[in-house]
Amino acid sequence: MITKFVTSLALAIVILASLALPASAQGPVDLELGGEGATSWNIGNVSPGDSGTKTVTLHNAGSGNGFVTLWISDIVSGEGINPESETGDTAEPGELDHYLLLNISCSGLDSNITLPTTIDSLPQNASDTDYIKISPLNAGDTITLDWQWQLPVETGNEVQGDSLSFTINYILEEFPPTSSPPGWLPGRPSPSGTTDVRGMVGTGCVFLKSLTATSKDGLCTLTIPEGTVALTDELECLINIAMLVMDDPPPPPKYGIGLVYDFQPSGATFEPPITLEFSYDPGDIPEGIAEEDLAIAYYDEETGEWVDLKCTVHPETNTITASISHFTAFTVLGFKVVPAAFIPGPVDISPTEFDIGETVNEGKAGVPDDTTNELPTETPAPAKPPIWPLIGGITAAVIVVGLIVFFWIRRRAH
């Protein structure tokens, strides 16, 4: 009898241990396009403050690339063996699903749900408007998902002894046609020249790897380094980017070079700045503008003006690059340099002493210093004597004559 009791006790301990924490890891879930997989969870005998992690591996066993959609099903919440005093009903469902928090971390994660969250707040089917997606999962690739669960410390005795079981489902879906990727203008096909960046942007809207995107005509290239934070003007993660030729662009200044491109989504921001490269045709450059005087400019919608950026011109490849931190309209402008007016300067003659007939270096404004001039060999004419003594004598004579006339008139009056 004692042996039977010990055996039953050991079996009960094993069962409770299996319910206490979900398995830390299990074999990979193999998926193919359109195929589903699942992992089961059983959690029980937990106390406020308890937490754990379960690692799941997803493997694309097919030959096509795709993305994974996750959802929860088969949620069963059981009341504990000691039901709450306010109900006294052991048949009533438990409350653990309302309190247990679940979180996920992996590369390529995309979700419109704030995580961690309760089990009953997670997507309940593959087409739920609330979603958790992982992209991409390319053919032959494997990704690791770390699921973390936690029962908050502030949880009361309401869940004491409760148990919870549920299933996490995974489906590998094919990317939609590039003519209408999700996240672009709803109900309208995305224009040619659009680059789908799903799967390249992870948690925090950070690019998980470097991206190089090119416009349809190949004249514009964007380079977005790994680690760049990219946000739309609504502070959401990017899904697509595009560089589109504008049919009716704002008029550029006088010397516009080539086409004007609208970079979308308009208002998107990048931290740190990313690199934009334009290719140009030297034949489009107006006369009087050097290639070194080209610049990439963006259109400031608030001021209605084009603003040129600090650029680097590469004449050997006919390209020009600049750093940009936001999306708007961009183009290449030329700036005509007006030559400075010629202003004669002082003549500088060296050496200061020379012999008649000696060749000297005469520097002056607008003339190189090595210009030489032959001085004339004739003896210069003597300088004219000053005329100030002559002027003084004439003045004195006028004064004397005036005085004589004055005294003569005065004497005749008497």
PLY file of the C-alpha trace (Angstrom):
ply
format ascii 1.0
element vertex 414
property float x
property float y
property float z
element edge 413
property int vertex1
property int vertex2
end_header
0.00 0.00 0.00
2.88 2.31 0.82
4.42 1.49 -2.53
1.19 2.39 -4.31
1.00 5.69 -2.42
4.59 6.59 -3.32
3.98 5.73 -6.95
0.85 7.91 -7.08
2.67 10.77 -5.37
5.55 10.59 -7.83
3.15 10.55 -10.76
1.35 13.61 -9.39
4.67 15.44 -9.00
5.59 14.67 -12.60
2.22 15.93 -13.85
2.49 19.14 -11.82
6.05 19.68 -13.02
4.94 19.31 -16.62
2.27 21.93 -16.06
4.47 24.37 -14.19
6.53 25.56 -17.13
6.30 25.08 -20.87
9.16 23.18 -22.48
12.16 25.40 -23.11
12.64 24.13 -26.65
11.31 21.65 -29.15
12.06 20.41 -32.62
11.79 22.71 -35.64
8.39 23.40 -37.18
8.71 22.67 -40.90
6.64 24.87 -43.17
5.98 25.13 -46.88
4.10 27.83 -48.77
0.45 27.59 -47.76
1.29 25.06 -45.05
0.67 25.37 -41.33
2.39 24.25 -38.18
1.67 24.62 -34.47
3.15 24.41 -31.00
1.13 23.60 -27.88
1.44 25.22 -24.49
0.41 24.07 -21.02
0.94 26.39 -18.08
-0.24 25.82 -14.53
0.69 25.95 -10.87
2.28 29.40 -11.32
2.46 32.28 -8.87
2.58 36.05 -9.40
6.09 37.01 -10.50
6.80 33.72 -12.25
8.16 33.84 -15.82
9.70 31.60 -18.44
10.87 31.30 -22.03
10.04 28.83 -24.76
12.15 28.66 -27.92
10.53 27.66 -31.20
12.35 27.11 -34.50
10.60 27.63 -37.84
12.08 26.12 -40.98
11.04 26.77 -44.58
11.18 23.26 -45.99
9.77 24.32 -49.37
11.23 25.93 -52.45
9.46 29.30 -52.30
10.08 32.40 -50.21
7.37 33.75 -47.95
6.40 35.29 -44.63
4.88 33.78 -41.49
1.61 34.78 -39.84
0.96 33.78 -36.19
-2.27 33.39 -34.23
-3.63 31.76 -31.05
-6.29 29.05 -30.89
-7.70 26.35 -28.59
-7.49 28.50 -25.45
-8.60 26.53 -22.41
-8.40 28.21 -19.02
-9.16 25.92 -16.08
-10.15 26.79 -12.54
-7.77 25.77 -9.78
-8.37 22.95 -7.31
-9.09 25.66 -4.71
-11.67 27.88 -6.42
-12.13 31.52 -5.45
-14.36 31.97 -2.43
-16.57 34.42 -4.32
-17.67 31.81 -6.85
-17.43 28.47 -5.18
-17.88 26.94 -8.65
-15.06 24.67 -9.77
-16.66 24.30 -13.21
-16.23 27.99 -13.94
-13.35 28.74 -16.38
-10.16 30.08 -14.86
-8.82 33.59 -15.32
-5.19 32.92 -16.14
-5.68 33.89 -19.81
-6.67 37.40 -18.67
-3.49 37.91 -16.67
-0.67 35.88 -18.22
1.49 38.07 -20.51
3.11 36.74 -23.66
5.89 38.33 -25.70
7.94 37.29 -28.73
11.36 38.32 -30.02
12.90 37.33 -33.35
14.33 38.87 -36.48
11.89 40.24 -39.05
9.07 40.71 -36.52
6.19 42.97 -37.58
3.08 43.57 -35.48
0.42 46.20 -34.82
0.00 44.90 -31.27
1.80 46.36 -28.27
3.77 43.51 -26.73
3.80 41.93 -24.21
0.05 41.38 -23.99
-2.43 38.91 -22.55
-3.27 35.68 -24.34
-6.82 36.79 -25.15
-5.46 39.98 -26.83
-3.36 38.10 -29.39
-4.64 37.38 -32.93
-7.29 34.68 -32.87
-7.04 33.64 -36.54
-4.81 34.14 -39.58
-6.95 36.97 -40.99
-7.39 38.87 -37.70
-7.00 42.64 -38.06
-4.52 42.44 -35.18
-1.49 40.67 -36.57
1.94 39.27 -35.79
4.06 38.51 -38.85
7.64 37.45 -39.46
9.23 38.28 -42.78
10.94 36.93 -44.72
11.32 33.18 -44.28
13.10 32.21 -47.46
13.38 28.72 -48.85
15.77 26.62 -46.76
16.11 29.26 -44.04
15.47 28.76 -40.33
14.47 31.40 -37.78
14.36 31.19 -34.00
11.46 32.58 -31.97
11.85 33.29 -28.26
8.45 33.31 -26.56
8.52 34.85 -23.11
5.65 34.51 -20.61
5.20 36.26 -17.29
2.56 36.44 -14.58
2.77 40.01 -13.21
3.67 40.44 -9.55
0.57 42.52 -8.92
-1.73 39.65 -9.99
-3.96 38.69 -7.07
-5.18 35.37 -5.73
-7.83 35.20 -8.46
-5.62 32.93 -10.57
-4.33 30.78 -7.72
-4.07 27.23 -8.94
-5.49 28.03 -12.40
-4.18 26.31 -15.50
-3.98 27.44 -19.12
-3.46 25.64 -22.39
-3.41 27.04 -25.93
-1.95 26.52 -29.37
0.24 28.93 -31.34
-0.28 28.45 -35.07
2.10 29.35 -37.90
1.34 29.61 -41.60
3.86 30.34 -44.35
2.28 32.64 -46.90
3.48 33.68 -50.33
4.33 37.32 -50.89
1.51 39.12 -52.74
2.23 40.22 -56.32
4.58 43.19 -56.41
1.87 45.17 -58.21
-0.12 45.44 -54.97
1.95 44.84 -51.82
0.07 45.41 -48.54
0.71 48.67 -46.77
0.65 50.72 -49.99
-2.31 52.87 -51.00
-5.31 50.63 -50.19
-7.26 49.47 -53.20
-4.71 50.84 -55.65
-1.81 49.05 -57.30
1.61 50.20 -56.21
3.49 51.92 -59.04
6.43 50.40 -60.81
9.66 51.36 -59.08
8.41 50.36 -55.63
10.69 48.37 -53.31
9.10 46.09 -50.71
11.04 46.35 -47.44
8.97 43.94 -45.38
11.23 41.59 -43.51
14.08 44.09 -43.66
12.60 46.26 -40.89
12.40 44.82 -37.40
11.38 45.89 -33.92
11.69 49.63 -33.41
11.48 50.18 -37.19
15.18 49.40 -37.51
16.62 48.02 -40.75
17.99 44.57 -39.97
20.30 44.59 -42.99
21.54 47.07 -45.55
19.31 47.86 -48.51
20.07 49.27 -51.95
16.99 50.38 -53.90
16.95 51.75 -57.46
14.32 53.67 -59.42
12.72 52.08 -62.46
14.94 54.04 -64.87
18.06 53.24 -62.86
19.02 56.90 -62.42
18.31 57.13 -58.67
19.78 54.83 -56.04
19.14 54.76 -52.29
21.49 53.08 -49.83
20.03 52.41 -46.38
22.60 50.98 -43.92
21.82 48.31 -41.36
20.68 49.88 -38.09
18.87 52.82 -39.71
15.61 53.81 -38.00
12.99 54.52 -40.68
9.57 55.99 -39.85
6.60 57.22 -41.86
5.16 60.64 -41.07
2.60 58.74 -38.94
5.55 57.27 -36.96
4.95 53.77 -38.31
7.48 51.36 -39.79
8.10 51.47 -43.52
6.63 48.75 -45.70
7.51 50.08 -49.15
9.66 52.83 -50.63
9.45 54.29 -54.13
11.27 56.77 -56.38
8.78 57.96 -58.99
9.20 60.44 -61.85
6.84 63.37 -61.25
4.51 64.20 -64.12
3.80 67.71 -62.83
6.74 68.66 -60.59
7.21 72.03 -58.89
9.24 74.21 -61.27
12.95 73.97 -60.45
15.29 76.96 -60.72
16.68 77.98 -64.10
19.28 75.26 -64.43
17.45 72.01 -63.65
19.33 68.90 -64.80
17.22 65.87 -65.70
13.95 64.73 -64.10
12.27 65.42 -60.76
11.54 62.36 -58.59
8.96 62.01 -55.86
10.29 59.82 -53.02
7.53 57.97 -51.18
6.12 57.62 -48.63
6.35 61.40 -48.47
7.57 62.66 -45.13
9.36 59.44 -44.16
12.40 60.09 -41.96
15.71 58.30 -41.51
18.15 58.34 -38.60
21.02 58.45 -39.28
20.73 59.97 -42.78
20.88 57.66 -45.78
22.70 58.08 -49.12
21.03 59.22 -52.35
22.86 58.91 -55.66
21.79 60.51 -58.94
23.19 59.64 -62.36
23.27 62.50 -64.88
23.93 62.93 -68.59
26.74 65.43 -69.26
24.85 66.42 -72.42
22.05 67.83 -70.25
24.36 70.32 -68.54
23.82 73.86 -69.93
26.75 75.79 -71.33
28.67 77.68 -68.70
28.02 75.15 -65.90
30.81 72.79 -64.83
30.07 69.29 -63.55
31.61 70.30 -60.23
28.85 72.92 -59.90
26.00 70.35 -59.84
24.06 69.64 -56.65
21.17 67.47 -55.50
18.30 69.63 -54.24
15.07 68.85 -52.38
11.77 70.70 -52.54
10.72 72.40 -49.31
6.92 72.34 -49.40
6.60 74.86 -46.58
8.66 77.56 -48.27
7.94 76.50 -51.85
11.66 76.60 -52.64
14.37 74.19 -53.75
17.17 73.69 -51.24
20.54 72.42 -52.45
22.41 69.84 -50.38
26.08 69.36 -49.68
27.10 66.94 -52.42
30.01 65.05 -53.89
30.23 65.00 -57.70
31.98 62.13 -59.46
32.66 63.28 -63.06
34.39 60.01 -63.89
31.12 58.08 -63.34
28.67 60.94 -64.02
27.10 60.52 -60.59
26.43 62.80 -57.65
25.75 61.76 -54.04
24.29 63.41 -50.96
22.99 62.43 -47.52
19.24 62.82 -46.96
17.15 62.42 -43.82
13.62 62.62 -45.21
11.53 61.89 -48.31
10.16 64.58 -50.60
10.82 65.63 -54.22
14.47 65.55 -55.37
16.32 66.60 -58.52
19.73 67.77 -59.75
20.42 71.47 -60.22
23.27 73.32 -61.87
24.70 76.58 -60.58
26.29 78.98 -63.06
29.37 80.63 -61.60
29.69 84.30 -62.60
33.37 85.36 -63.02
34.49 88.02 -60.58
34.87 91.54 -62.06
38.46 92.67 -62.93
39.61 95.29 -60.47
43.07 96.77 -61.19
45.38 96.59 -58.25
48.54 98.43 -57.28
51.62 97.85 -59.39
54.34 95.97 -57.62
57.75 96.36 -59.26
60.68 94.33 -58.06
63.55 94.82 -57.58
63.15 98.39 -56.32
66.56 99.43 -57.83
67.66 98.64 -61.34
69.92 99.84 -64.14
68.75 101.48 -67.33
67.96 98.75 -69.87
67.65 96.01 -67.23
64.74 93.54 -67.54
62.48 93.64 -64.47
59.45 91.67 -63.21
56.44 93.94 -63.09
53.51 92.39 -61.20
50.01 93.86 -61.41
46.44 92.80 -60.94
45.35 90.33 -63.57
48.91 89.68 -64.83
51.01 86.69 -63.68
54.06 87.49 -61.59
56.41 86.05 -64.21
55.40 88.59 -66.89
58.48 90.65 -67.96
58.68 94.13 -69.59
61.51 96.03 -71.22
61.92 99.59 -69.86
62.75 102.40 -72.40
66.47 103.29 -72.74
65.90 107.06 -73.35
66.96 109.48 -70.63
63.81 110.75 -69.01
63.05 114.52 -69.42
63.96 116.75 -66.42
61.14 117.62 -64.14
59.60 121.14 -64.47
60.48 123.62 -61.69
57.70 124.45 -59.24
55.63 127.63 -59.98
54.80 128.63 -56.41
57.39 131.55 -56.29
55.85 133.04 -59.44
52.37 132.91 -57.94
53.60 134.57 -54.71
55.27 137.44 -56.64
52.15 138.22 -58.66
50.05 138.28 -55.49
52.43 140.72 -53.76
52.44 143.05 -56.81
48.65 143.20 -56.85
48.59 144.11 -53.16
51.17 146.95 -53.63
49.29 148.45 -56.61
46.04 148.33 -54.66
47.58 150.20 -51.72
49.02 152.95 -54.03
45.63 153.51 -55.64
43.92 153.67 -52.24
46.27 156.36 -50.78
46.18 158.44 -54.01
42.36 158.58 -53.95
42.32 159.51 -50.28
44.83 162.37 -50.79
42.78 163.93 -53.61
39.75 163.86 -51.38
41.50 166.13 -48.82
0 1
1 2
2 3
3 4
4 5
5 6
6 7
7 8
8 9
9 10
10 11
11 12
12 13
13 14
14 15
15 16
16 17
17 18
18 19
19 20
20 21
21 22
22 23
23 24
24 25
25 26
26 27
27 28
28 29
29 30
30 31
31 32
32 33
33 34
34 35
35 36
36 37
37 38
38 39
39 40
40 41
41 42
42 43
43 44
44 45
45 46
46 47
47 48
48 49
49 50
50 51
51 52
52 53
53 54
54 55
55 56
56 57
57 58
58 59
59 60
60 61
61 62
62 63
63 64
64 65
65 66
66 67
67 68
68 69
69 70
70 71
71 72
72 73
73 74
74 75
75 76
76 77
77 78
78 79
79 80
80 81
81 82
82 83
83 84
84 85
85 86
86 87
87 88
88 89
89 90
90 91
91 92
92 93
93 94
94 95
95 96
96 97
97 98
98 99
99 100
100 101
101 102
102 103
103 104
104 105
105 106
106 107
107 108
108 109
109 110
110 111
111 112
112 113
113 114
114 115
115 116
116 117
117 118
118 119
119 120
120 121
121 122
122 123
123 124
124 125
125 126
126 127
127 128
128 129
129 130
130 131
131 132
132 133
133 134
134 135
135 136
136 137
137 138
138 139
139 140
140 141
141 142
142 143
143 144
144 145
145 146
146 147
147 148
148 149
149 150
150 151
151 152
152 153
153 154
154 155
155 156
156 157
157 158
158 159
159 160
160 161
161 162
162 163
163 164
164 165
165 166
166 167
167 168
168 169
169 170
170 171
171 172
172 173
173 174
174 175
175 176
176 177
177 178
178 179
179 180
180 181
181 182
182 183
183 184
184 185
185 186
186 187
187 188
188 189
189 190
190 191
191 192
192 193
193 194
194 195
195 196
196 197
197 198
198 199
199 200
200 201
201 202
202 203
203 204
204 205
205 206
206 207
207 208
208 209
209 210
210 211
211 212
212 213
213 214
214 215
215 216
216 217
217 218
218 219
219 220
220 221
221 222
222 223
223 224
224 225
225 226
226 227
227 228
228 229
229 230
230 231
231 232
232 233
233 234
234 235
235 236
236 237
237 238
238 239
239 240
240 241
241 242
242 243
243 244
244 245
245 246
246 247
247 248
248 249
249 250
250 251
251 252
252 253
253 254
254 255
255 256
256 257
257 258
258 259
259 260
260 261
261 262
262 263
263 264
264 265
265 266
266 267
267 268
268 269
269 270
270 271
271 272
272 273
273 274
274 275
275 276
276 277
277 278
278 279
279 280
280 281
281 282
282 283
283 284
284 285
285 286
286 287
287 288
288 289
289 290
290 291
291 292
292 293
293 294
294 295
295 296
296 297
297 298
298 299
299 300
300 301
301 302
302 303
303 304
304 305
305 306
306 307
307 308
308 309
309 310
310 311
311 312
312 313
313 314
314 315
315 316
316 317
317 318
318 319
319 320
320 321
321 322
322 323
323 324
324 325
325 326
326 327
327 328
328 329
329 330
330 331
331 332
332 333
333 334
334 335
335 336
336 337
337 338
338 339
339 340
340 341
341 342
342 343
343 344
344 345
345 346
346 347
347 348
348 349
349 350
350 351
351 352
352 353
353 354
354 355
355 356
356 357
357 358
358 359
359 360
360 361
361 362
362 363
363 364
364 365
365 366
366 367
367 368
368 369
369 370
370 371
371 372
372 373
373 374
374 375
375 376
376 377
377 378
378 379
379 380
380 381
381 382
382 383
383 384
384 385
385 386
386 387
387 388
388 389
389 390
390 391
391 392
392 393
393 394
394 395
395 396
396 397
397 398
398 399
399 400
400 401
401 402
402 403
403 404
404 405
405 406
406 407
407 408
408 409
409 410
410 411
411 412
412 413
